[in-house]
Amino acid sequence: MSEQYQKGWALVETLLALVILFFLMATLIPLTLTMKQQVVEKQKQVHAAEVAFSGALKYKRYGEVNGQQQIDDVFYTWNIASGALCVTYEFDGVNKELCV
């Protein structure tokens, strides 16, 4: 008894595989973009914290109450008022502020 084996995929199997790949990509691409945006935002917050620390050191050593620092083409401005140190910076066209 001889059996014939099909070589390759049938049209239905190919279409099913393409549909599955399409749904996976449609889910993963927006998720990846959202995660990348969140990572960039957290990075800006870390830089703002570094600038706040640097500003606190300058305040303690030299009595400076404001200043500006540039990291990765973003300007971080720090200011000490009413006992709080605040750092302002721009992220996606919106001014953000971190106060310590």
ChimeraX attribute file (.defattr): number of C-alpha atoms within 10 A of each C-alpha:
attribute: neighborCount
match mode: 1-to-1
recipient: residues
	/A:1	3
	/A:2	4
	/A:3	5
	/A:4	6
	/A:5	6
	/A:6	7
	/A:7	6
	/A:8	8
	/A:9	9
	/A:10	9
	/A:11	9
	/A:12	9
	/A:13	11
	/A:14	11
	/A:15	12
	/A:16	11
	/A:17	11
	/A:18	12
	/A:19	12
	/A:20	11
	/A:21	12
	/A:22	12
	/A:23	10
	/A:24	11
	/A:25	12
	/A:26	11
	/A:27	11
	/A:28	12
	/A:29	11
	/A:30	11
	/A:31	12
	/A:32	11
	/A:33	11
	/A:34	11
	/A:35	12
	/A:36	12
	/A:37	13
	/A:38	12
	/A:39	12
	/A:40	12
	/A:41	14
	/A:42	12
	/A:43	12
	/A:44	20
	/A:45	18
	/A:46	12
	/A:47	20
	/A:48	26
	/A:49	18
	/A:50	14
	/A:51	23
	/A:52	24
	/A:53	15
	/A:54	15
	/A:55	26
	/A:56	21
	/A:57	13
	/A:58	15
	/A:59	17
	/A:60	11
	/A:61	9
	/A:62	9
	/A:63	11
	/A:64	14
	/A:65	15
	/A:66	17
	/A:67	16
	/A:68	14
	/A:69	15
	/A:70	12
	/A:71	11
	/A:72	7
	/A:73	7
	/A:74	13
	/A:75	15
	/A:76	24
	/A:77	20
	/A:78	26
	/A:79	19
	/A:80	19
	/A:81	10
	/A:82	5
	/A:83	7
	/A:84	10
	/A:85	19
	/A:86	21
	/A:87	27
	/A:88	19
	/A:89	21
	/A:90	14
	/A:91	13
	/A:92	8
	/A:93	7
	/A:94	8
	/A:95	9
	/A:96	15
	/A:97	15
	/A:98	14
	/A:99	14
	/A:100	12
